[in-house]
Amino acid sequence: MSLSEYRRKRDFKATPEPKAAKAKNKGNSFVIQKHAARRLHYDLRLEMDGVLKSWAVTRGPSLVPGEKRLAVHVEDHPLAYGDFEGVIPPGQYGSGEVIVWDRGTWEPLFDVRKGYKKGHLEFSLDGEKLGGHWHLVRMAGKEGETRENWLLIKGEDELARTPDDPDIVEEMPLSVKSGRPIESLKGDGKAAVWNSRKTSSKAAKTAPARSTSSKAEDLKIKGAKAGSLPEFLPPALATLVKTVPKGDRWLHEIKLDGYRIEARIDHGKVQLLTRTGLDWTDRFGKRLVSALKALPVQSAMIDGEIVVESGNGSSDFSLLQQDLSEGRDDRFTYYVFDLMHLDGQDLTGASLTDRKAALEPLIADAGEPLKFSSHFDESGELVLKHACRLSLEGVISKVASAPYRSGRGRDWVKSKCTARQELVIGGYVPSSVSDRAIGSLIMGVNEADGLRHVGRVGTGYTQKLARQVFDRLQPLVREKSPFKDKLTGLERKDAVFIEPEVVAEIEFRGWTGDAHLRHASFRGLREDKAASDVVLETPAPSTSTKKTGSRKGGSAAAKQEQAAVQAARRRITLTHPDRLYWPEAGVTKEGLADHYALVWPRIAPFIVDRPLALLRCPEGHEKTCFFQKHGWRGMRKEIITIRDPKDDEALVAIRDLDGLLALVQGAALEIHPWGSRGGDLERPDMVNIDLDPGPDVTWERVIEAAFEVRQRFADLGLTGFVKTSGGKGLHVVAPLKPKAQWPEVKAAMKALAESMSADSPEDYVSTISKAKRKGKILIDYLRNGRGATAVAPYSTRARPGAPVSMPLSFDELSPQILPNHFTVGNVPARLAESDGDPWEDFRRAEAPLQGKAKAKTRR
């Protein structure tokens, strides 16, 4: 290997890594760099002939003699690399964080060149962490293997440890250069991998050092002035805009999905005040109050949002409502983003940048449940794109130099991934499955001449929440409609009207032609808002002078698609639309129908005119479920069948959206298609490798495996596409030209799986046996046999939370997106702001199974 390979793989205009230059001087340095790339590993580098010979040690060195650690030989690195510590930006080779885990000198015990050529280096290390006798042994290569595998083994000496002793990489995780953990680098620099909790570079630069005094005059904040602590300060509110503002004057924060709360601290007394000044201190419990009391301040007024985070790390208003109703306070997190008063100083006249710089060190050592809401000074469009990809609510953009101004203005603006609106409840429809619960809510919005009816919301309620809302509305029941407009007979059907005094937050996908909500879902009651204040929230003109095109959702094609969806829904009648299929997530039969109507254009190519295996759960995923691949008694006429000459019974299939919604009526919570079409059952047009992690396998390792499967597909002339499974792992799928038949396709996929297992036996296994899977990833190729199926892209899964198998681009694979990250609840946000379908070129990429792949199957 030479430095040419190092140069070829890197763009030195984008990466901070040192440029390649072979050193003339000779030395004997070594370094081990801890590298959080797609998978955490440790790079061992030994100085030889003016370069650093390098091996990627997958699990790091072990001090236990005889314990072999895989070390993959990689390209030579320049000597300057031995001092490198920082962040390799996304899109660059090896992107991720790097720290210097150990460094020192090494000495070969025998002729180094002969040992290197022979494949056995025996040497001693003298480092800050490692020392003593070591071996690097090259493994025998296998046919077709592209990488050069070695083993790193500790020799027997006084520095060796037993298997019961602590693991050195866990015992000593920090950098020997900076003393930092590798996790602390995630927020460093603009090129760092985006995540919602990183510290912005600008805040880090301007934040003052921690002091025992927190007084504003000590911090020397320009614009601060003496002033008494106010009883309440009306909060600054953001104006909705169509596009994210551009320019250096803006900072961008993630929009949180919780209750806006001001924390007033006055010499040990803490009050938590809503946006209207209501004192909700008791509602949030003692844990949060205690944390605020412990802050190093005498008096302060802090602005922020209290949230409850879901399993994927995003804030979830429904969970917040649930915890408040149950009196639970152990999951509340208070994200703070502004500081208006500090120890006798009024900071409202100071710039946002200075206020945040004063706030951050106050929170730095607080820990749970207080967190600083970091901001980003990168492109707002980029921040919004990342937020929407992670199914967050949107972005708040703020003028960095602006003072704190109460009320709604243009210093703060918000850009949303999906539409959200507070609406007034004007009535409800009782549940069809319970006499003490709501089935749907009838919503309205205030206008100058009264409350206008905007439709019904029939999903988003858990069983418990549907009962709680029912009880909340009973005292408000009235005989006459509260709406100014005359309702149609269908709109009045089964309606129970109430006094319009209660506000609910609703998420939806847009408005129908008759100005009703489309694909709406309940997110929670807003007890902090008065019904009289609820008006239609419409986006203000863009803050940018540059005109931008409309989103894809506003195109003529999208409108035609929406009209087709509405027409199809009118043809399909759902009995018991409020039946809960996912009780814990509040997803009803109607909610599932809305999901499939939304994703129909994307899911159709993978489920139309194919035999389907369905997982049906008539009483929801928590009750009895069963697989169905043949027709059944009472099946709707919109569901068709396909004849299989090898099966006595016809197979279930669909041809259009009506058929898909008929499957929803039939309680099909999972859809698993064949890999071949009805007219050509014997020749598959796609293959699927399921990466199923065993116990103790990190998600980063699964991501690494997906990239390896993609490369092996490429070696076969195929293009790999990746999706979350909605369960535990990832699926890598490749389109085929339907030429090869099932036996040879299955054999080729089996050979692929077995070659991965043979090349990396410590990582992969190709057999189903659970006994062999601990700590390894199953490369499941069995979904590529005749009659075998795999879950469709965009299909829901009958698992807690209503997860969805979601197509991704390979660039999106990250620790932030887990296999069950996408759900029925957040798919609309995903689709609303995505650049396009990451699988839109799936069919254009189809290729025949190459001859060499077929040849392998005959060995």
LOKE-724957 format. One record per residue (C-alpha): residue number from 1; residue in one letter; x, y, z. Coordinates in steps of 0.5 Angstrom, whole numbers. Example, Ala and Ser with C-alpha at 12.3 -4.5 7.8 and 13.67 -1.06 7.14 Angstrom:
BEGIN
(1 a (25 -9 16))
(2 s (27 -2 14))
END
This chain:
BEGIN
(1 m (0 0 0))
(2 s (2 7 -1))
(3 l (0 14 1))
(4 s (-3 15 -6))
(5 e (-9 11 -4))
(6 y (-10 15 2))
(7 r (-10 21 -3))
(8 r (-15 18 -7))
(9 k (-20 17 -2))
(10 r (-20 24 1))
(11 d (-22 31 -1))
(12 f (-17 36 3))
(13 k (-21 42 2))
(14 a (-27 39 6))
(15 t (-23 34 11))
(16 p (-19 37 16))
(17 e (-14 31 16))
(18 p (-7 32 14))
(19 k (-5 32 7))
(20 a (-1 26 5))
(21 a (7 27 5))
(22 k (12 22 6))
(23 a (17 23 11))
(24 k (24 23 10))
(25 n (26 22 17))
(26 k (26 15 20))
(27 g (23 14 27))
(28 n (19 9 31))
(29 s (12 12 33))
(30 f (6 9 34))
(31 v (-1 11 35))
(32 i (-8 8 36))
(33 q (-14 13 34))
(34 k (-21 11 37))
(35 h (-25 13 31))
(36 a (-33 13 31))
(37 a (-34 12 24))
(38 r (-40 8 21))
(39 r (-38 3 27))
(40 l (-34 5 33))
(41 h (-27 2 32))
(42 y (-19 3 34))
(43 d (-14 5 28))
(44 l (-7 2 30))
(45 r (-2 5 26))
(46 l (6 3 27))
(47 e (11 8 24))
(48 m (15 4 18))
(49 d (19 7 12))
(50 g (16 14 13))
(51 v (9 13 14))
(52 l (4 10 19))
(53 k (2 3 17))
(54 s (-5 2 19))
(55 w (-10 -3 21))
(56 a (-17 -2 23))
(57 v (-18 -6 30))
(58 t (-26 -7 30))
(59 r (-26 -8 38))
(60 g (-20 -5 40))
(61 p (-14 -8 43))
(62 s (-15 -13 49))
(63 l (-10 -15 54))
(64 v (-12 -22 55))
(65 p (-7 -26 52))
(66 g (-10 -31 46))
(67 e (-16 -27 45))
(68 k (-16 -25 38))
(69 r (-18 -18 35))
(70 l (-19 -17 28))
(71 a (-15 -12 25))
(72 v (-16 -10 18))
(73 h (-10 -8 14))
(74 v (-12 -1 11))
(75 e (-8 4 7))
(76 d (-2 8 9))
(77 h (-3 14 13))
(78 p (2 20 13))
(79 l (6 21 20))
(80 a (2 27 21))
(81 y (-4 23 22))
(82 g (-1 21 29))
(83 d (-3 28 32))
(84 f (-10 28 28))
(85 e (-16 29 33))
(86 g (-22 32 30))
(87 v (-29 31 26))
(88 i (-28 28 19))
(89 p (-35 31 16))
(90 p (-41 27 13))
(91 g (-40 25 6))
(92 q (-32 24 7))
(93 y (-29 18 7))
(94 g (-29 15 14))
(95 s (-33 21 17))
(96 g (-34 21 24))
(97 e (-30 23 31))
(98 v (-23 21 32))
(99 i (-19 22 38))
(100 v (-12 20 40))
(101 w (-13 14 45))
(102 d (-6 12 46))
(103 r (1 14 43))
(104 g (8 12 44))
(105 t (14 8 41))
(106 w (14 1 38))
(107 e (20 -4 37))
(108 p (20 -10 33))
(109 l (23 -16 36))
(110 f (25 -19 29))
(111 d (27 -16 22))
(112 v (21 -12 21))
(113 r (21 -12 13))
(114 k (21 -20 13))
(115 g (16 -20 19))
(116 y (11 -15 15))
(117 k (12 -19 8))
(118 k (11 -26 12))
(119 g (5 -24 15))
(120 h (7 -24 23))
(121 l (10 -18 26))
(122 e (12 -19 33))
(123 f (14 -13 37))
(124 s (13 -9 44))
(125 l (9 -3 45))
(126 d (11 3 50))
(127 g (5 8 50))
(128 e (1 11 55))
(129 k (-4 6 56))
(130 l (-1 0 52))
(131 g (6 -4 53))
(132 g (9 -10 53))
(133 h (9 -16 48))
(134 w (4 -16 42))
(135 h (3 -20 35))
(136 l (0 -18 29))
(137 v (-1 -24 25))
(138 r (-4 -24 17))
(139 m (-10 -29 16))
(140 a (-10 -34 10))
(141 g (-14 -30 5))
(142 k (-21 -33 2))
(143 e (-22 -34 -6))
(144 g (-26 -27 -8))
(145 e (-24 -24 -1))
(146 t (-22 -16 -2))
(147 r (-19 -14 4))
(148 e (-13 -16 8))
(149 n (-15 -19 15))
(150 w (-10 -19 21))
(151 l (-11 -21 28))
(152 l (-8 -17 34))
(153 i (-6 -21 40))
(154 k (-3 -19 46))
(155 g (3 -23 48))
(156 e (4 -27 55))
(157 d (8 -22 60))
(158 e (7 -18 66))
(159 l (2 -13 63))
(160 a (-2 -18 61))
(161 r (-9 -19 64))
(162 t (-14 -25 65))
(163 p (-21 -25 62))
(164 d (-24 -23 69))
(165 d (-20 -16 69))
(166 p (-23 -10 66))
(167 d (-23 -9 59))
(168 i (-18 -3 57))
(169 v (-22 0 52))
(170 e (-28 1 57))
(171 e (-23 2 63))
(172 m (-19 8 60))
(173 p (-24 11 54))
(174 l (-21 18 54))
(175 s (-16 22 49))
(176 v (-9 22 51))
(177 k (-8 28 48))
(178 s (-14 32 50))
(179 g (-17 28 56))
(180 r (-24 29 52))
(181 p (-29 23 51))
(182 i (-30 22 44))
(183 e (-37 23 45))
(184 s (-35 30 46))
(185 l (-33 32 39))
(186 k (-40 31 36))
(187 g (-41 38 37))
(188 d (-35 41 34))
(189 g (-35 45 28))
(190 k (-40 46 22))
(191 a (-38 40 19))
(192 a (-40 35 25))
(193 v (-45 30 24))
(194 w (-52 34 26))
(195 n (-56 32 32))
(196 s (-61 36 36))
(197 r (-57 36 42))
(198 k (-50 39 40))
(199 t (-47 45 42))
(200 s (-47 51 37))
(201 s (-40 53 35))
(202 k (-42 61 36))
(203 a (-45 59 43))
(204 a (-38 56 44))
(205 k (-34 61 42))
(206 t (-38 67 46))
(207 a (-40 63 52))
(208 p (-36 66 58))
(209 a (-32 62 63))
(210 r (-36 59 69))
(211 s (-35 63 75))
(212 t (-38 63 82))
(213 s (-41 69 80))
(214 s (-47 69 75))
(215 k (-48 77 75))
(216 a (-50 80 69))
(217 e (-45 86 70))
(218 d (-39 81 71))
(219 l (-41 77 65))
(220 k (-41 84 61))
(221 i (-47 83 57))
(222 k (-48 89 52))
(223 g (-55 92 53))
(224 a (-56 89 60))
(225 k (-59 94 65))
(226 a (-61 94 73))
(227 g (-68 92 74))
(228 s (-72 88 79))
(229 l (-75 81 77))
(230 p (-82 81 74))
(231 e (-88 77 76))
(232 f (-89 75 69))
(233 l (-86 77 62))
(234 p (-91 75 56))
(235 p (-86 71 52))
(236 a (-83 72 45))
(237 l (-88 68 40))
(238 a (-86 66 33))
(239 t (-89 68 26))
(240 l (-90 62 21))
(241 v (-87 63 15))
(242 k (-87 59 8))
(243 t (-79 58 8))
(244 v (-73 58 12))
(245 p (-70 65 13))
(246 k (-63 66 10))
(247 g (-57 69 12))
(248 d (-52 70 17))
(249 r (-56 74 22))
(250 w (-61 68 23))
(251 l (-60 63 28))
(252 h (-64 56 28))
(253 e (-66 52 33))
(254 i (-70 45 33))
(255 k (-78 47 34))
(256 l (-80 43 41))
(257 d (-87 39 41))
(258 g (-89 41 49))
(259 y (-91 46 53))
(260 r (-88 53 53))
(261 i (-86 55 60))
(262 e (-82 61 63))
(263 a (-78 59 70))
(264 r (-78 64 75))
(265 i (-73 64 80))
(266 d (-73 68 86))
(267 h (-68 67 92))
(268 g (-70 59 92))
(269 k (-77 60 90))
(270 v (-79 57 83))
(271 q (-85 58 79))
(272 l (-87 55 72))
(273 l (-91 60 68))
(274 t (-95 58 62))
(275 r (-95 63 56))
(276 t (-101 66 59))
(277 g (-98 67 66))
(278 l (-102 61 69))
(279 d (-98 58 75))
(280 w (-97 50 73))
(281 t (-91 49 78))
(282 d (-95 44 82))
(283 r (-97 40 75))
(284 f (-90 39 73))
(285 g (-88 36 80))
(286 k (-82 36 85))
(287 r (-76 34 80))
(288 l (-76 39 75))
(289 v (-77 45 81))
(290 s (-71 42 85))
(291 a (-66 42 79))
(292 l (-68 49 78))
(293 k (-67 51 85))
(294 a (-60 48 85))
(295 l (-58 53 79))
(296 p (-52 58 81))
(297 v (-57 64 81))
(298 q (-61 68 86))
(299 s (-66 71 81))
(300 a (-67 69 74))
(301 m (-73 69 69))
(302 i (-71 63 64))
(303 d (-75 61 57))
(304 g (-76 54 55))
(305 e (-80 48 53))
(306 i (-82 42 57))
(307 v (-83 36 53))
(308 v (-83 29 54))
(309 e (-78 25 49))
(310 s (-80 19 45))
(311 g (-76 13 44))
(312 n (-73 16 38))
(313 g (-71 22 42))
(314 s (-76 27 39))
(315 s (-81 31 43))
(316 d (-88 28 43))
(317 f (-94 32 46))
(318 s (-98 26 46))
(319 l (-93 23 51))
(320 l (-93 30 55))
(321 q (-100 30 56))
(322 q (-101 23 58))
(323 d (-95 24 64))
(324 l (-99 30 66))
(325 s (-106 26 66))
(326 e (-103 21 70))
(327 g (-99 25 75))
(328 r (-92 23 73))
(329 d (-86 27 73))
(330 d (-80 23 72))
(331 r (-80 24 64))
(332 f (-80 31 64))
(333 t (-74 35 60))
(334 y (-74 43 60))
(335 y (-70 45 54))
(336 v (-68 52 56))
(337 f (-67 57 50))
(338 d (-67 64 53))
(339 l (-65 68 59))
(340 m (-69 75 60))
(341 h (-67 77 67))
(342 l (-61 75 72))
(343 d (-59 77 79))
(344 g (-62 84 78))
(345 q (-60 85 71))
(346 d (-65 86 66))
(347 l (-63 82 59))
(348 t (-68 83 55))
(349 g (-64 89 51))
(350 a (-58 85 50))
(351 s (-58 81 44))
(352 l (-60 74 43))
(353 t (-53 71 42))
(354 d (-51 74 49))
(355 r (-57 72 52))
(356 k (-56 65 50))
(357 a (-48 65 52))
(358 a (-50 67 59))
(359 l (-55 62 59))
(360 e (-51 56 57))
(361 p (-46 56 63))
(362 l (-52 56 68))
(363 i (-54 50 65))
(364 a (-48 46 63))
(365 d (-47 42 70))
(366 a (-54 42 71))
(367 g (-56 35 68))
(368 e (-63 32 68))
(369 p (-68 34 67))
(370 l (-65 41 65))
(371 k (-62 42 58))
(372 f (-59 47 54))
(373 s (-63 48 47))
(374 s (-57 49 42))
(375 h (-57 53 36))
(376 f (-54 52 29))
(377 d (-51 58 25))
(378 e (-51 53 19))
(379 s (-56 54 13))
(380 g (-63 54 16))
(381 e (-66 50 10))
(382 l (-60 45 12))
(383 v (-63 45 19))
(384 l (-70 44 17))
(385 k (-68 38 12))
(386 h (-65 34 18))
(387 a (-71 36 23))
(388 c (-76 33 18))
(389 r (-72 27 16))
(390 l (-72 25 23))
(391 s (-79 27 24))
(392 l (-78 33 28))
(393 e (-84 38 28))
(394 g (-79 44 25))
(395 v (-75 50 26))
(396 i (-75 56 30))
(397 s (-71 61 27))
(398 k (-69 68 31))
(399 v (-65 74 29))
(400 a (-58 73 33))
(401 s (-57 81 34))
(402 a (-65 82 37))
(403 p (-67 84 44))
(404 y (-72 80 47))
(405 r (-79 82 45))
(406 s (-86 80 48))
(407 g (-91 78 43))
(408 r (-91 75 36))
(409 g (-86 79 31))
(410 r (-81 77 26))
(411 d (-75 77 30))
(412 w (-77 70 31))
(413 v (-80 65 26))
(414 k (-82 58 25))
(415 s (-82 53 19))
(416 k (-86 47 20))
(417 c (-85 40 17))
(418 t (-92 38 17))
(419 a (-98 43 19))
(420 r (-100 44 26))
(421 q (-106 48 28))
(422 e (-109 49 35))
(423 l (-117 48 34))
(424 v (-123 49 38))
(425 i (-127 43 40))
(426 g (-135 44 38))
(427 g (-137 37 39))
(428 y (-135 29 38))
(429 v (-138 23 36))
(430 p (-138 17 41))
(431 s (-134 11 40))
(432 s (-137 5 36))
(433 v (-133 0 41))
(434 s (-134 4 48))
(435 d (-140 8 51))
(436 r (-135 12 55))
(437 a (-130 14 50))
(438 i (-130 19 44))
(439 g (-129 16 37))
(440 s (-128 23 34))
(441 l (-128 30 35))
(442 i (-131 35 31))
(443 m (-127 41 30))
(444 g (-127 49 29))
(445 v (-123 55 28))
(446 n (-125 62 30))
(447 e (-127 67 25))
(448 a (-130 74 25))
(449 d (-137 72 25))
(450 g (-137 66 29))
(451 l (-134 59 29))
(452 r (-133 55 23))
(453 h (-133 48 22))
(454 v (-127 45 19))
(455 g (-128 37 20))
(456 r (-127 31 24))
(457 v (-121 28 27))
(458 g (-121 21 29))
(459 t (-114 18 30))
(460 g (-109 20 35))
(461 y (-112 17 41))
(462 t (-110 12 46))
(463 q (-116 8 49))
(464 k (-115 12 56))
(465 l (-114 18 52))
(466 a (-121 17 49))
(467 r (-124 16 55))
(468 q (-121 22 59))
(469 v (-123 27 53))
(470 f (-130 24 54))
(471 d (-130 26 61))
(472 r (-127 32 60))
(473 l (-133 34 55))
(474 q (-139 32 58))
(475 p (-140 38 63))
(476 l (-140 42 56))
(477 v (-146 38 52))
(478 r (-151 43 49))
(479 e (-157 41 44))
(480 k (-155 46 38))
(481 s (-149 46 34))
(482 p (-144 52 36))
(483 f (-142 52 29))
(484 k (-144 59 25))
(485 d (-144 54 18))
(486 k (-150 49 17))
(487 l (-147 42 17))
(488 t (-149 37 12))
(489 g (-153 31 14))
(490 l (-147 27 14))
(491 e (-143 32 18))
(492 r (-149 32 23))
(493 k (-149 24 24))
(494 d (-148 22 31))
(495 a (-145 28 33))
(496 v (-146 31 40))
(497 f (-145 38 41))
(498 i (-141 42 46))
(499 e (-140 49 49))
(500 p (-133 51 44))
(501 e (-129 52 50))
(502 v (-123 47 50))
(503 v (-117 47 45))
(504 a (-114 41 42))
(505 e (-107 41 38))
(506 i (-108 37 31))
(507 e (-103 35 26))
(508 f (-105 35 19))
(509 r (-103 34 12))
(510 g (-107 40 9))
(511 w (-114 42 7))
(512 t (-119 39 2))
(513 g (-123 43 -3))
(514 d (-128 45 2))
(515 a (-123 47 7))
(516 h (-123 41 12))
(517 l (-118 38 15))
(518 r (-114 33 11))
(519 h (-111 27 14))
(520 a (-111 30 21))
(521 s (-109 27 28))
(522 f (-110 29 35))
(523 r (-104 31 39))
(524 g (-107 33 45))
(525 l (-111 38 49))
(526 r (-108 45 50))
(527 e (-110 47 57))
(528 d (-106 53 57))
(529 k (-109 56 51))
(530 a (-116 60 51))
(531 a (-121 58 46))
(532 s (-123 65 44))
(533 d (-115 66 42))
(534 v (-115 60 37))
(535 v (-115 63 29))
(536 l (-113 60 23))
(537 e (-105 60 23))
(538 t (-103 62 16))
(539 p (-96 63 14))
(540 a (-93 70 13))
(541 p (-89 72 7))
(542 s (-82 69 6))
(543 t (-77 73 10))
(544 s (-72 72 4))
(545 t (-72 76 -2))
(546 k (-71 71 -6))
(547 k (-77 67 -9))
(548 t (-77 60 -9))
(549 g (-81 55 -12))
(550 s (-87 51 -8))
(551 r (-86 45 -5))
(552 k (-88 38 -8))
(553 g (-94 38 -5))
(554 g (-97 44 -8))
(555 s (-95 41 -15))
(556 a (-101 40 -20))
(557 a (-99 32 -20))
(558 a (-99 32 -12))
(559 k (-106 36 -13))
(560 q (-109 30 -18))
(561 e (-106 25 -13))
(562 q (-109 28 -7))
(563 a (-116 28 -11))
(564 a (-115 21 -13))
(565 v (-114 19 -6))
(566 q (-120 23 -3))
(567 a (-124 20 -9))
(568 a (-122 13 -7))
(569 r (-123 14 1))
(570 r (-131 16 -1))
(571 r (-131 9 -5))
(572 i (-129 5 1))
(573 t (-133 5 8))
(574 l (-129 3 14))
(575 t (-134 0 19))
(576 h (-132 2 26))
(577 p (-126 7 24))
(578 d (-125 9 31))
(579 r (-122 2 33))
(580 l (-115 2 36))
(581 y (-110 -2 32))
(582 w (-105 1 36))
(583 p (-108 3 43))
(584 e (-101 5 46))
(585 a (-100 10 40))
(586 g (-107 12 39))
(587 v (-107 9 31))
(588 t (-114 7 29))
(589 k (-117 4 23))
(590 e (-118 10 20))
(591 g (-111 13 22))
(592 l (-108 7 18))
(593 a (-112 8 12))
(594 d (-110 15 12))
(595 h (-103 13 12))
(596 y (-104 8 6))
(597 a (-107 14 2))
(598 l (-101 18 4))
(599 v (-96 13 2))
(600 w (-100 10 -4))
(601 p (-96 13 -10))
(602 r (-89 10 -6))
(603 i (-92 3 -4))
(604 a (-96 1 -10))
(605 p (-90 -1 -14))
(606 f (-88 -6 -9))
(607 i (-95 -9 -7))
(608 v (-99 -8 -13))
(609 d (-100 -15 -18))
(610 r (-96 -19 -13))
(611 p (-98 -25 -8))
(612 l (-99 -22 -1))
(613 a (-98 -25 6))
(614 l (-102 -21 11))
(615 l (-101 -20 18))
(616 r (-108 -19 20))
(617 c (-110 -17 28))
(618 p (-117 -16 28))
(619 e (-117 -13 35))
(620 g (-110 -9 35))
(621 h (-103 -12 35))
(622 e (-103 -13 42))
(623 k (-109 -19 41))
(624 t (-109 -25 37))
(625 c (-106 -24 30))
(626 f (-105 -29 24))
(627 f (-102 -29 17))
(628 q (-106 -30 11))
(629 k (-104 -31 4))
(630 h (-110 -34 1))
(631 g (-117 -31 0))
(632 w (-122 -31 6))
(633 r (-130 -31 7))
(634 g (-133 -24 7))
(635 m (-127 -21 3))
(636 r (-128 -15 0))
(637 k (-129 -15 -8))
(638 e (-123 -10 -8))
(639 i (-118 -15 -6))
(640 i (-117 -20 -12))
(641 t (-113 -26 -12))
(642 i (-107 -29 -16))
(643 r (-107 -37 -18))
(644 d (-101 -40 -17))
(645 p (-100 -47 -20))
(646 k (-96 -50 -14))
(647 d (-102 -48 -9))
(648 d (-109 -51 -9))
(649 e (-112 -44 -6))
(650 a (-111 -37 -10))
(651 l (-107 -32 -7))
(652 v (-109 -25 -4))
(653 a (-107 -19 -8))
(654 i (-109 -12 -10))
(655 r (-109 -8 -16))
(656 d (-111 -1 -13))
(657 l (-111 4 -7))
(658 d (-119 1 -6))
(659 g (-116 -6 -5))
(660 l (-110 -3 0))
(661 l (-116 0 4))
(662 a (-120 -6 3))
(663 l (-114 -10 7))
(664 v (-114 -4 12))
(665 q (-122 -6 13))
(666 g (-119 -13 14))
(667 a (-114 -11 19))
(668 a (-108 -12 15))
(669 l (-103 -9 20))
(670 e (-97 -12 16))
(671 i (-96 -13 8))
(672 h (-91 -18 6))
(673 p (-90 -18 -2))
(674 w (-87 -24 -6))
(675 g (-81 -22 -10))
(676 s (-84 -23 -17))
(677 r (-91 -21 -20))
(678 g (-97 -25 -22))
(679 g (-96 -25 -29))
(680 d (-89 -28 -28))
(681 l (-88 -32 -21))
(682 e (-82 -36 -23))
(683 r (-77 -30 -24))
(684 p (-76 -25 -19))
(685 d (-75 -18 -20))
(686 m (-72 -16 -13))
(687 v (-68 -19 -8))
(688 n (-68 -18 0))
(689 i (-62 -19 5))
(690 d (-65 -18 12))
(691 l (-60 -16 17))
(692 d (-62 -18 24))
(693 p (-58 -17 30))
(694 g (-57 -22 35))
(695 p (-56 -20 42))
(696 d (-51 -15 44))
(697 v (-50 -12 37))
(698 t (-50 -4 37))
(699 w (-54 -1 31))
(700 e (-47 2 28))
(701 r (-45 -5 27))
(702 v (-52 -6 23))
(703 i (-50 0 19))
(704 e (-43 -2 17))
(705 a (-46 -9 15))
(706 a (-51 -5 10))
(707 f (-46 -2 7))
(708 e (-42 -8 6))
(709 v (-48 -11 3))
(710 r (-49 -6 -2))
(711 q (-42 -7 -4))
(712 r (-43 -14 -5))
(713 f (-49 -13 -9))
(714 a (-45 -8 -13))
(715 d (-40 -13 -14))
(716 l (-45 -17 -17))
(717 g (-47 -12 -22))
(718 l (-53 -10 -17))
(719 t (-56 -3 -14))
(720 g (-57 -4 -7))
(721 f (-63 0 -3))
(722 v (-64 1 4))
(723 k (-70 1 9))
(724 t (-71 0 16))
(725 s (-75 -6 18))
(726 g (-79 -3 23))
(727 g (-77 -8 27))
(728 k (-70 -10 29))
(729 g (-65 -9 23))
(730 l (-64 -6 16))
(731 h (-66 -9 9))
(732 v (-62 -8 3))
(733 v (-66 -9 -3))
(734 a (-64 -9 -10))
(735 p (-68 -9 -17))
(736 l (-67 -15 -22))
(737 k (-69 -16 -29))
(738 p (-74 -22 -28))
(739 k (-69 -27 -32))
(740 a (-66 -31 -27))
(741 q (-71 -36 -24))
(742 w (-72 -37 -16))
(743 p (-67 -43 -15))
(744 e (-61 -39 -18))
(745 v (-63 -33 -15))
(746 k (-64 -36 -8))
(747 a (-57 -39 -9))
(748 a (-53 -33 -11))
(749 m (-56 -29 -4))
(750 k (-54 -35 0))
(751 a (-47 -35 -3))
(752 l (-47 -27 -1))
(753 a (-49 -29 6))
(754 e (-44 -34 7))
(755 s (-38 -30 4))
(756 m (-40 -25 9))
(757 s (-40 -30 15))
(758 a (-33 -33 12))
(759 d (-30 -26 11))
(760 s (-32 -24 18))
(761 p (-34 -30 23))
(762 e (-34 -25 29))
(763 d (-39 -21 26))
(764 y (-44 -25 21))
(765 v (-47 -31 21))
(766 s (-51 -34 16))
(767 t (-55 -39 19))
(768 i (-62 -38 23))
(769 s (-59 -42 30))
(770 k (-60 -37 35))
(771 a (-55 -41 39))
(772 k (-50 -38 34))
(773 r (-52 -31 34))
(774 k (-50 -28 40))
(775 g (-46 -22 39))
(776 k (-47 -23 31))
(777 i (-51 -20 25))
(778 l (-55 -26 22))
(779 i (-55 -25 14))
(780 d (-62 -27 12))
(781 y (-62 -29 5))
(782 l (-68 -34 6))
(783 r (-73 -29 4))
(784 n (-71 -30 -3))
(785 g (-74 -37 -4))
(786 r (-80 -38 -8))
(787 g (-86 -36 -4))
(788 a (-82 -33 1))
(789 t (-84 -26 3))
(790 a (-81 -19 6))
(791 v (-85 -13 9))
(792 a (-86 -8 4))
(793 p (-83 -1 4))
(794 y (-88 4 8))
(795 s (-92 -2 11))
(796 t (-93 -2 18))
(797 r (-91 -7 23))
(798 a (-95 -10 28))
(799 r (-91 -8 34))
(800 p (-91 -2 39))
(801 g (-91 5 37))
(802 a (-94 3 30))
(803 p (-87 3 26))
(804 v (-86 3 19))
(805 s (-81 0 14))
(806 m (-78 6 12))
(807 p (-74 7 5))
(808 l (-68 11 6))
(809 s (-62 14 3))
(810 f (-55 11 5))
(811 d (-53 18 7))
(812 e (-58 18 12))
(813 l (-56 12 16))
(814 s (-54 14 23))
(815 p (-55 13 30))
(816 q (-60 18 30))
(817 i (-65 13 26))
(818 l (-66 7 29))
(819 p (-70 1 26))
(820 n (-77 3 29))
(821 h (-76 11 28))
(822 f (-81 12 23))
(823 t (-88 11 25))
(824 v (-95 12 23))
(825 g (-95 19 27))
(826 n (-89 22 24))
(827 v (-89 19 17))
(828 p (-92 25 14))
(829 a (-87 30 17))
(830 r (-82 25 13))
(831 l (-85 26 7))
(832 a (-87 33 7))
(833 e (-80 36 7))
(834 s (-76 30 4))
(835 d (-72 32 -3))
(836 g (-76 26 -6))
(837 d (-77 19 -6))
(838 p (-70 16 -4))
(839 w (-72 10 -8))
(840 e (-75 13 -14))
(841 d (-70 10 -18))
(842 f (-71 3 -16))
(843 r (-74 0 -22))
(844 r (-69 4 -27))
(845 a (-63 1 -23))
(846 e (-66 -6 -25))
(847 a (-60 -11 -27))
(848 p (-60 -18 -29))
(849 l (-56 -23 -24))
(850 q (-49 -23 -27))
(851 g (-46 -30 -30))
(852 k (-41 -30 -25))
(853 a (-46 -30 -19))
(854 k (-50 -36 -23))
(855 a (-43 -39 -23))
(856 k (-42 -39 -16))
(857 t (-49 -42 -14))
(858 r (-47 -48 -18))
(859 r (-40 -50 -14))
END
